[in-house]
Amino acid sequence: MTSSTPTAAQQRLADLRAEAAELESPEGTTTPRTEPSVKLPTPGEQAHVLVPMSIDVSTEAFPHSLVLERGRVFVITSAALDRARNRLGQPTGIALAADEAAQMRVWGEIRLRMGLPGDEFQPWTRPGSAEWGASRARAIDDAYALRGEERAAALAKVQRIYGGPPTHENVTRYRGDGPDGTIPEAR
């Protein structure tokens, strides 16, 4: 017995076909699809990276790009804005820094933000990540450089911001651990 309810893929296909039909004019030609306008940043403005990404910093003599880590600040130049276009001439990369709605449309997340990161900005996004561990270790080292009450307050702040130390669980299986004397996964 088959269901008369369309699947998600069938519904998506029907929606796309309806959208394509709307774009066609009565003469059978298609009208150009208008892309939402993008608010471009002004050259000379600063922005910071929220997700590690590659930034094009090419010159005529030396084409290359840099990978900027979370929290890194960069200055937007007019040359970089000129290069921040895809093959269709639409803005991409750092040209989207001033328009968070456009970043959501293109990437599905906000990767760049204008201005300097605020005081509450953390270089890590989730506890347990490598960035979190490095930041926690730096904060503990800075706290141990202090003495007395200042050290206790700094260590309490580390505990409040980062929580406890990471926990690790290692499971080692040796030959003969299984009920019949073999490795359990080899049965």
Secondary structure as GFF3:
##gff-version 3
##sequence-region A 1 187
A	DSSP	alpha_helix	8	23	.	.	.	ID=ss1
A	DSSP	beta_strand	46	49	.	.	.	ID=ss2
A	DSSP	beta_strand	53	56	.	.	.	ID=ss3
A	DSSP	beta_strand	65	68	.	.	.	ID=ss4
A	DSSP	beta_strand	73	75	.	.	.	ID=ss5
A	DSSP	alpha_helix	78	83	.	.	.	ID=ss6
A	DSSP	three_ten_helix	93	96	.	.	.	ID=ss7
A	DSSP	alpha_helix	100	107	.	.	.	ID=ss8
A	DSSP	beta_strand	112	114	.	.	.	ID=ss9
A	DSSP	alpha_helix	130	144	.	.	.	ID=ss10
A	DSSP	alpha_helix	148	162	.	.	.	ID=ss11
A	DSSP	three_ten_helix	184	186	.	.	.	ID=ss12
###
